[in-house]
């Protein structure tokens, strides 16, 4: 499958971890086949379900006033920093986020695992968590030959919950 290239090379590298990643890849392919879904939407759907768990784990690192764009702007220095310190073997993606407008940010996503579809799902799940609407566009993607994925996230109106 060209989506990840060789799943063994695209995810991690050696030993038991390599075998575990191979099983996860096989499970993902089986889930895609069982649901007749392509892998990218399946990964995005998976990502949408992660924010409640992530928020529970890292809420203490976030300011109470933060909303979707704020969390995305600061995720690298908060949650990802904590992951890299607490779990040195983990390899979260690198996110460079900058505000490009009052309701807009640009995120540069870099990861050898190339799971930008999961990242887009996490963004949608975060917006749902905060009761906001977002629009995500992608001008550059590693799956289309880019060295990184470049996402633009525009926050819309706050939804009534």
Secondary structure, DSSP 8 states (H G I E B T S, - for coil): -TTTSSHHHHS--SHHHHHHHHHHHHHHHHHHHHHT--HHHHHHHHHHTTHHHHHHHHGGGS-TT--HHHHHHHTIIIIIHHHHHH-TT----EEEEEEEETTEEEEEEE-TT--HHHHHHHHHHHHHHTTEEEEEEEEE-GGGT-SSEEEEEEEEEE---
